[in-house]
């Protein structure tokens, strides 16, 4: 199946954690599980709907019954050591304004966009951003005041696509007519025109009224998504969520699932003008720019291959005109993971990564009746039996390709028991640490940066293809390490990890 050939040298600088661990994982779905200072469960901070708080609208008290109280969170996190205190903003994690939808007359649990005059959602989120800033400022200030402490926030706001060109233009036949009548439209129009200059597109009122006719080759739709989805939403999350938390906890580590960077699509091979397509773990589909992040880290899920139009193929890249895919199998899923991981660091070399992983053996949904389809979305779900190590290879290669020491964990709700697969994850973390410690000798080393190309004359990186040539028979990943010897002399070393695909 796979042969693993490693190592050429050693790695790492002052140890990341006081307990001697190099790697640490935080989980948002495994309450009260801690494993040997490697795994810590994040405590959920969320909207608490009850008779005392039927809806958490923009005016409710952040310290009232609508939200988990600071004292409740403190009581839980006080049981964890420094470095292990994590808060999850998953699901209804204080992100949404609840109220009666003016169109459906039902409780809207996911309201975050301002309403236009006809009641449909507009492209702005001023009320939402202001309400969130108040919520997070007041809540975390109180949490600090009573002696609470937190090391990392796992944010999970995935509603950005609601601001996309497609979502806006298809919600109502007359949405654009009310858009251009809004007093905020001229300012947004000027911003769109500015972003559109590079593609020679403008956003006149007449052009916007015909928004529903923008097809896949029309740059208007991608400029819209670049500004609204890929720029304005992360800006709002940073100013209304991350910055208020940082004001109380300056050293907080923070990322939002689905917000990450990529290399500039303009410079992809063969002038294809492609980009990494929308999958389960991306914030925007636009082929303009290099993505975005929220907080201190960029983030993405590395769950084992994103399908394209069916579960027999894995996405490679796409353009406005075609979708490229490759045969779905575990090795190609590994290639995709590493290609995306390296692309994140190419797009933002100095922004660290929080990679998300999921259980190795868990089924995401029932397999097909003939048992030939993959169970869920993961091609790494242990289909080869107990001796199948492709899941571990995925973890090793993503860790090397991002130099990430902090990993995040998601266990889908249908997977049981709680904590499924964490033992396998810890074993992988320990194995990687053993290699690091063995290579460090009498010194101490920590990951510094991934090796993304043959830039030192010694390491053949065999860069994973982005658009064509997915016939690679092996994969080699490397990471640069920063080491501190007992004499406090710094040195730089490298670690290589190679995987060979066997037919």
C-alpha positions as CSV (number, residue, x, y, z in Angstrom):
1,X,0.0,0.0,0.0
2,X,2.3,2.7,1.2
3,X,6.0,2.7,2.2
4,X,7.2,5.5,4.5
5,X,10.8,6.6,4.1
6,X,12.0,9.2,6.5
7,X,14.3,11.1,7.7
8,X,17.4,13.0,6.8
9,X,18.0,15.3,9.8
10,X,16.4,16.9,12.9
11,X,14.2,19.8,14.0
12,X,12.7,22.3,16.6
13,X,13.6,25.5,19.0
14,X,12.5,26.2,22.6
15,X,9.7,23.8,23.4
16,X,6.2,25.0,22.6
17,X,4.7,23.9,26.0
18,X,6.0,23.9,29.5
19,X,5.0,20.3,29.9
20,X,7.5,19.3,27.2
21,X,4.8,18.6,24.5
22,X,5.5,20.0,21.0
23,X,2.0,19.3,19.7
24,X,-1.4,20.0,21.2
25,X,-5.0,19.5,20.0
26,X,-8.2,21.2,21.0
27,X,-11.6,19.6,20.3
28,X,-14.9,21.3,20.0
29,X,-17.1,18.2,20.2
30,X,-15.7,16.0,23.0
31,X,-16.7,17.6,26.3
32,X,-14.7,16.8,29.4
33,X,-12.1,14.7,27.5
34,X,-8.4,15.4,28.3
35,X,-5.6,13.1,27.1
36,X,-2.1,13.4,28.6
37,X,-1.8,17.1,27.9
38,X,-2.1,16.4,24.2
39,X,-5.9,16.8,23.9
40,X,-8.1,19.4,25.6
41,X,-11.8,19.8,25.1
42,X,-13.1,23.2,24.3
43,X,-16.0,24.6,26.4
44,X,-18.9,25.8,24.4
45,X,-20.0,29.5,24.8
46,X,-23.3,29.8,23.1
47,X,-26.8,31.2,23.0
48,X,-29.0,29.6,25.7
49,X,-32.6,29.7,24.5
50,X,-35.0,29.2,27.4
51,X,-38.3,30.6,28.7
52,X,-36.3,33.4,30.2
53,X,-34.7,34.1,26.8
54,X,-36.8,33.0,23.8
55,X,-34.7,34.9,21.4
56,X,-31.3,36.5,21.6
57,X,-31.8,39.7,19.7
58,X,-29.5,42.7,19.3
59,X,-30.6,44.4,22.5
60,X,-30.4,41.6,25.1
61,X,-27.9,41.8,28.0
62,X,-24.7,39.8,27.1
63,X,-24.6,38.9,30.8
64,X,-28.2,37.9,31.0
65,X,-29.9,34.5,30.6
66,X,-29.5,34.4,26.8
67,X,-25.9,33.3,26.9
68,X,-23.7,30.9,28.9
69,X,-22.5,33.0,31.8
70,X,-18.8,33.9,32.5
71,X,-19.0,32.1,35.9
72,X,-20.2,28.9,34.2
73,X,-17.3,28.9,31.7
74,X,-14.8,29.9,34.5
75,X,-15.9,27.0,36.7
76,X,-15.1,24.5,33.8
77,X,-11.9,26.1,32.6
78,X,-10.5,26.3,36.1
79,X,-10.1,22.6,35.9
80,X,-7.6,22.9,33.0
81,X,-3.9,23.8,33.2
82,X,-2.5,26.9,31.5
83,X,-2.3,26.2,27.8
84,X,-5.3,23.9,28.0
85,X,-8.1,26.4,28.4
86,X,-10.2,26.6,25.3
87,X,-13.6,28.1,24.4
88,X,-15.6,27.0,21.4
89,X,-17.8,29.4,19.4
90,X,-19.6,26.6,17.5
91,X,-23.1,26.3,16.4
92,X,-25.1,29.2,17.9
93,X,-21.9,30.4,19.6
94,X,-23.2,33.9,20.3
95,X,-22.9,34.8,16.6
96,X,-26.5,35.2,15.6
97,X,-29.2,37.8,16.1
98,X,-32.5,36.0,16.7
99,X,-35.8,37.6,15.9
100,X,-39.0,37.2,13.9
101,X,-38.3,37.0,10.2
102,X,-40.4,39.7,8.5
103,X,-41.1,37.4,5.5
104,X,-41.8,34.0,7.1
105,X,-43.0,35.4,10.5
106,X,-41.0,32.6,12.1
107,X,-38.1,32.8,14.6
108,X,-35.0,33.4,12.5
109,X,-32.1,31.7,14.3
110,X,-29.4,32.6,11.8
111,X,-30.1,36.3,11.1
112,X,-26.9,38.3,10.6
113,X,-27.5,40.4,7.5
114,X,-29.4,43.7,7.6
115,X,-32.8,43.8,6.0
116,X,-33.6,45.9,3.0
117,X,-36.9,47.8,2.7
118,X,-38.7,44.8,1.3
119,X,-37.6,42.6,4.2
120,X,-35.1,40.5,2.3
121,X,-31.4,40.2,3.5
122,X,-29.1,42.9,2.1
123,X,-25.4,42.7,1.7
124,X,-24.7,44.7,4.8
125,X,-24.3,43.5,8.4
126,X,-24.0,46.7,10.4
127,X,-26.6,45.9,13.1
128,X,-25.1,42.4,13.5
129,X,-21.5,43.6,13.8
130,X,-22.5,46.3,16.4
131,X,-24.4,43.7,18.4
132,X,-21.6,41.2,18.4
133,X,-19.0,43.8,19.4
134,X,-21.2,44.6,22.4
135,X,-21.7,41.0,23.3
136,X,-18.1,40.0,23.1
137,X,-16.7,43.1,24.7
138,X,-19.0,42.9,27.7
139,X,-18.9,39.1,28.2
140,X,-15.1,38.7,28.0
141,X,-14.4,41.8,30.1
142,X,-16.6,40.3,32.9
143,X,-14.9,36.9,32.4
144,X,-11.6,38.5,33.0
145,X,-12.9,40.6,35.9
146,X,-14.0,37.4,37.8
147,X,-10.6,35.8,37.3
148,X,-11.3,33.7,34.2
149,X,-8.6,32.9,31.7
150,X,-8.5,31.4,28.2
151,X,-5.7,30.4,25.9
152,X,-7.4,29.7,22.6
153,X,-10.8,30.3,20.9
154,X,-12.2,27.9,18.3
155,X,-14.5,30.0,16.2
156,X,-16.9,28.5,13.7
157,X,-18.8,31.1,11.8
158,X,-19.7,29.5,8.4
159,X,-22.5,31.7,7.2
160,X,-20.4,34.0,5.0
161,X,-21.8,32.5,1.8
162,X,-25.1,34.2,2.6
163,X,-23.5,37.4,1.4
164,X,-22.3,35.9,-1.9
165,X,-23.6,37.1,-5.3
166,X,-25.5,33.9,-5.8
167,X,-27.3,34.0,-2.4
168,X,-28.2,37.6,-2.6
169,X,-29.4,37.6,-6.2
170,X,-31.6,34.5,-5.9
171,X,-33.5,35.3,-2.7
172,X,-36.0,37.7,-4.3
173,X,-36.8,38.9,-7.9
174,X,-36.7,42.5,-6.8
175,X,-33.8,42.3,-4.3
176,X,-31.5,44.4,-6.5
177,X,-34.1,47.1,-7.0
178,X,-34.3,47.7,-3.2
179,X,-30.5,47.4,-3.0
180,X,-29.7,50.4,-5.2
181,X,-32.3,52.4,-3.3
182,X,-30.6,51.9,0.0
183,X,-28.7,54.9,1.4
184,X,-25.6,52.8,1.8
185,X,-25.4,51.6,-1.8
186,X,-23.3,54.5,-3.2
187,X,-20.5,53.7,-0.8
188,X,-20.6,50.0,-1.5
189,X,-20.8,50.7,-5.2
190,X,-17.6,52.7,-5.0
191,X,-15.9,49.9,-3.2
192,X,-17.0,47.3,-5.8
193,X,-15.8,49.6,-8.6
194,X,-12.4,49.9,-6.9
195,X,-12.0,46.1,-6.6
196,X,-13.3,45.6,-10.1
197,X,-10.7,47.9,-11.7
198,X,-8.2,45.0,-12.1
199,X,-10.8,43.0,-14.1
200,X,-12.2,46.1,-16.0
201,X,-15.7,45.7,-14.6
202,X,-17.9,48.4,-13.1
203,X,-21.1,48.3,-11.0
204,X,-23.5,50.7,-12.5
205,X,-27.1,50.6,-11.3
206,X,-28.2,49.1,-14.5
207,X,-25.5,46.4,-14.3
208,X,-26.5,45.5,-10.8
209,X,-30.2,45.3,-11.6
210,X,-29.2,42.5,-14.1
211,X,-27.2,40.7,-11.4
212,X,-29.2,37.4,-11.9
213,X,-27.8,37.2,-15.4
214,X,-24.1,37.2,-14.4
215,X,-22.8,33.9,-15.6
216,X,-19.7,31.9,-14.7
217,X,-17.5,33.8,-17.1
218,X,-18.6,37.2,-15.8
219,X,-16.1,38.8,-13.4
220,X,-18.8,40.9,-11.7
221,X,-19.9,37.9,-9.6
222,X,-16.3,37.2,-8.4
223,X,-15.5,40.8,-7.6
224,X,-18.7,40.9,-5.5
225,X,-17.7,37.8,-3.6
226,X,-14.1,39.1,-3.2
227,X,-15.4,42.2,-1.5
228,X,-18.4,41.0,0.4
229,X,-17.4,37.4,1.4
230,X,-13.7,37.4,1.3
231,X,-13.0,40.9,2.7
232,X,-15.9,42.5,4.6
233,X,-17.1,39.5,6.6
234,X,-13.6,38.6,8.0
235,X,-13.1,42.3,8.7
236,X,-16.4,42.3,10.7
237,X,-15.4,39.2,12.6
238,X,-12.0,40.6,13.4
239,X,-13.4,44.0,14.6
240,X,-16.5,42.7,16.4
241,X,-15.3,39.4,17.8
242,X,-11.6,38.9,17.8
243,X,-10.5,42.4,18.8
244,X,-13.0,42.7,21.8
245,X,-11.7,39.3,23.1
246,X,-8.1,40.4,22.5
247,X,-8.7,43.6,24.5
248,X,-9.2,41.4,27.6
249,X,-6.8,38.6,26.7
250,X,-3.9,40.1,24.6
251,X,-2.2,36.7,24.1
252,X,-5.3,34.8,22.9
253,X,-4.9,32.4,19.9
254,X,-7.9,32.6,17.6
255,X,-9.0,31.3,14.2
256,X,-12.3,30.9,12.4
257,X,-12.9,27.6,10.6
258,X,-13.1,28.1,6.8
259,X,-11.0,31.3,6.7
260,X,-7.6,30.7,5.1
261,X,-5.3,31.9,2.5
262,X,-4.1,30.7,-0.9
263,X,-1.6,31.7,-3.5
264,X,-2.7,34.2,-6.1
265,X,-4.7,32.4,-8.8
266,X,-3.3,34.7,-11.5
267,X,0.0,32.8,-11.2
268,X,-1.2,29.2,-11.4
269,X,0.4,27.0,-14.0
270,X,-0.4,27.5,-17.7
271,X,-2.2,30.7,-17.0
272,X,-5.3,28.7,-16.2
273,X,-6.5,31.5,-13.8
274,X,-7.9,28.8,-11.6
275,X,-8.2,28.6,-7.9
276,X,-8.9,26.1,-5.1
277,X,-12.6,25.5,-5.5
278,X,-15.2,25.8,-2.8
279,X,-15.3,22.7,-0.7
280,X,-16.3,21.8,2.8
281,X,-13.6,24.0,4.3
282,X,-13.3,27.3,2.4
283,X,-14.6,30.7,3.0
284,X,-15.0,32.0,-0.6
285,X,-15.2,30.7,-4.1
286,X,-13.8,33.9,-5.7
287,X,-10.7,33.5,-8.0
288,X,-9.5,36.9,-7.0
289,X,-6.9,37.7,-4.3
290,X,-5.3,35.4,-1.7
291,X,-8.0,34.7,0.8
292,X,-8.3,36.0,4.4
293,X,-8.1,34.9,8.0
294,X,-9.7,35.9,11.3
295,X,-7.7,36.4,14.5
296,X,-4.2,35.1,14.8
297,X,-4.3,32.0,12.6
298,X,-5.7,30.9,9.2
299,X,-7.7,27.6,9.3
300,X,-9.0,24.8,7.2
301,X,-10.3,21.2,7.5
302,X,-8.0,18.3,6.3
303,X,-10.6,15.6,6.5
304,X,-9.6,13.5,3.5
305,X,-10.6,14.7,0.1
306,X,-13.4,17.0,-1.1
307,X,-15.6,15.4,-3.7
308,X,-16.6,17.2,-6.8
309,X,-19.9,16.3,-8.5
310,X,-19.9,12.8,-7.0
311,X,-18.1,10.8,-4.4
312,X,-15.9,9.0,-6.9
313,X,-13.7,12.0,-7.6
314,X,-11.7,14.5,-5.7
315,X,-11.4,18.2,-6.7
316,X,-8.1,19.4,-8.1
317,X,-8.8,23.0,-9.1
318,X,-11.4,24.8,-11.2
319,X,-11.8,27.9,-13.4
320,X,-14.8,29.8,-14.5
321,X,-15.2,27.4,-17.4
322,X,-14.4,23.9,-16.1
323,X,-14.0,21.8,-13.0
324,X,-11.0,19.5,-12.7
325,X,-11.1,16.4,-10.7
326,X,-9.0,13.2,-10.2
327,X,-9.9,9.7,-9.2
328,X,-11.1,9.4,-5.6
329,X,-8.7,7.4,-3.5
330,X,-6.7,7.7,-0.3
331,X,-3.4,8.7,-2.0
332,X,-5.1,11.4,-4.1
333,X,-6.8,12.7,-0.9
334,X,-3.4,13.0,0.6
335,X,-2.1,14.9,-2.4
336,X,-5.0,17.3,-2.2
337,X,-4.4,17.9,1.6
338,X,-0.8,18.7,1.1
339,X,-1.3,20.8,-2.0
340,X,-3.9,22.9,-0.1
341,X,-1.7,23.1,3.0
342,X,1.3,24.3,1.1
343,X,-0.8,26.7,-0.8
344,X,-2.0,28.3,2.5
345,X,1.5,29.0,3.5
346,X,2.5,30.3,0.0
347,X,-0.5,32.7,0.2
348,X,0.4,33.9,3.7
349,X,3.9,32.7,4.8
350,X,3.8,34.5,8.1
351,X,0.3,33.7,9.2
352,X,0.3,30.4,11.1
353,X,-2.2,27.6,10.5
354,X,-4.7,25.8,12.7
355,X,-5.4,22.6,10.8
356,X,-8.6,20.7,11.6
357,X,-8.7,16.9,11.6
358,X,-11.5,14.3,12.1
359,X,-11.6,10.7,13.4
360,X,-9.9,8.0,11.3
361,X,-12.6,5.3,11.6
362,X,-15.8,7.2,11.9
363,X,-18.5,6.9,9.3
364,X,-20.0,10.3,8.3
365,X,-23.1,8.6,6.9
366,X,-24.3,5.2,5.8
367,X,-22.4,3.6,2.9
368,X,-24.3,2.8,-0.3
369,X,-26.3,-0.4,-0.5
370,X,-23.5,-2.1,-2.5
371,X,-20.8,-0.8,0.0
372,X,-18.7,0.5,-2.8
373,X,-19.1,4.2,-2.1
374,X,-16.9,5.9,0.5
375,X,-18.6,6.3,3.8
376,X,-19.0,10.1,4.0
377,X,-16.6,12.6,2.6
378,X,-13.3,11.1,3.9
379,X,-11.1,8.9,1.8
380,X,-8.9,8.4,4.8
381,X,-11.5,6.7,7.0
382,X,-9.6,3.5,7.6
383,X,-11.1,1.7,4.6
384,X,-7.9,-0.4,4.4
385,X,-8.3,-1.9,7.8
386,X,-6.4,-1.6,11.1
387,X,-3.1,-1.5,9.3
388,X,-4.0,1.3,7.0
389,X,-1.8,4.2,7.9
390,X,-2.9,6.8,5.2
391,X,-4.8,8.8,7.9
392,X,-1.6,9.1,9.9
393,X,0.3,10.0,6.7
394,X,-2.2,12.9,6.1
395,X,-1.6,14.2,9.6
396,X,2.2,14.0,9.3
397,X,2.3,15.7,5.9
398,X,-0.1,18.5,6.8
399,X,1.9,19.1,10.0
400,X,5.1,19.4,8.1
401,X,3.6,21.4,5.3
402,X,2.2,24.0,7.7
403,X,4.7,23.7,10.6
404,X,1.6,23.9,12.8
405,X,2.0,22.8,16.4
406,X,-1.6,23.5,17.4
407,X,-4.2,21.3,15.9
408,X,-8.0,21.3,16.1
409,X,-10.5,18.4,16.2
410,X,-14.0,17.9,14.9
411,X,-16.0,14.8,15.6
412,X,-19.2,14.8,13.5
413,X,-22.3,14.5,15.6
414,X,-23.3,11.1,14.1
415,X,-20.0,9.5,15.1
416,X,-20.0,7.6,18.3
417,X,-18.7,7.1,20.9
418,X,-17.6,10.6,22.0
419,X,-13.8,10.8,21.7
420,X,-13.7,8.4,18.8
421,X,-10.3,8.4,17.2
422,X,-8.5,10.7,19.6
423,X,-6.2,7.8,20.7
424,X,-5.1,7.4,17.1
425,X,-4.5,11.2,16.9
426,X,-2.4,11.2,20.1
427,X,-0.3,8.3,18.8
428,X,0.4,10.3,15.7
429,X,1.4,13.3,17.7
430,X,3.7,11.2,19.9
431,X,5.3,9.6,16.9
432,X,6.1,12.9,15.3
433,X,7.5,14.2,18.6
434,X,9.7,11.2,19.0
435,X,11.3,11.8,15.6
436,X,11.8,15.5,16.6
437,X,13.3,14.6,20.0
438,X,15.6,12.0,18.6
439,X,16.8,14.4,16.0
440,X,17.4,17.1,18.5
441,X,20.1,15.3,20.4
442,X,21.0,17.3,23.6
443,X,19.3,20.4,22.3
444,X,15.6,21.3,22.0
445,X,13.9,22.0,18.7
446,X,10.5,23.4,17.6
447,X,9.0,23.7,14.1
448,X,10.0,26.9,12.3
449,X,8.6,26.8,8.8
450,X,7.6,24.3,6.1
451,X,9.9,23.7,3.2
452,X,7.8,24.6,0.2
453,X,10.4,24.3,-2.6
454,X,13.9,23.2,-3.5
455,X,15.4,26.3,-2.0
456,X,18.5,24.9,-0.3
457,X,20.0,22.6,-2.9
458,X,19.5,19.5,-0.7
459,X,15.9,18.8,-0.3
460,X,13.9,17.6,-3.3
461,X,10.4,18.9,-2.4
462,X,8.7,17.4,-5.5
463,X,6.1,20.1,-5.3
464,X,2.6,18.7,-5.5
465,X,0.9,19.8,-8.8
466,X,-2.0,22.2,-8.5
467,X,-3.8,21.8,-11.8
468,X,-2.2,19.0,-13.9
469,X,0.1,16.0,-13.5
470,X,-1.6,14.3,-10.5
471,X,0.2,11.1,-11.5
472,X,2.9,11.5,-8.8
473,X,3.9,8.2,-7.4
474,X,5.4,9.6,-4.2
475,X,5.2,12.6,-1.9
476,X,8.0,14.2,0.1
477,X,7.3,16.9,2.7
478,X,9.9,18.8,4.7
479,X,10.0,21.3,7.6
480,X,12.7,23.6,8.8
481,X,13.4,23.4,12.5
482,X,14.9,25.9,14.9
483,X,17.0,24.3,17.6
484,X,18.5,25.6,20.9
485,X,21.4,23.6,22.2
486,X,22.4,23.3,25.8
487,X,24.9,26.0,25.1
488,X,22.0,28.2,23.8
489,X,23.5,28.1,20.3
490,X,20.8,28.3,17.6
491,X,21.0,26.0,14.7
492,X,18.6,25.3,11.8
493,X,17.9,21.7,10.7
494,X,15.4,20.0,8.5
495,X,13.1,17.0,8.7
496,X,11.9,15.1,5.6
497,X,9.0,12.7,5.3
498,X,8.4,10.7,2.1
499,X,5.5,8.5,1.1
500,X,5.6,6.2,-1.9
501,X,2.5,5.1,-3.6
502,X,2.6,1.5,-4.6
503,X,0.5,0.1,-7.4
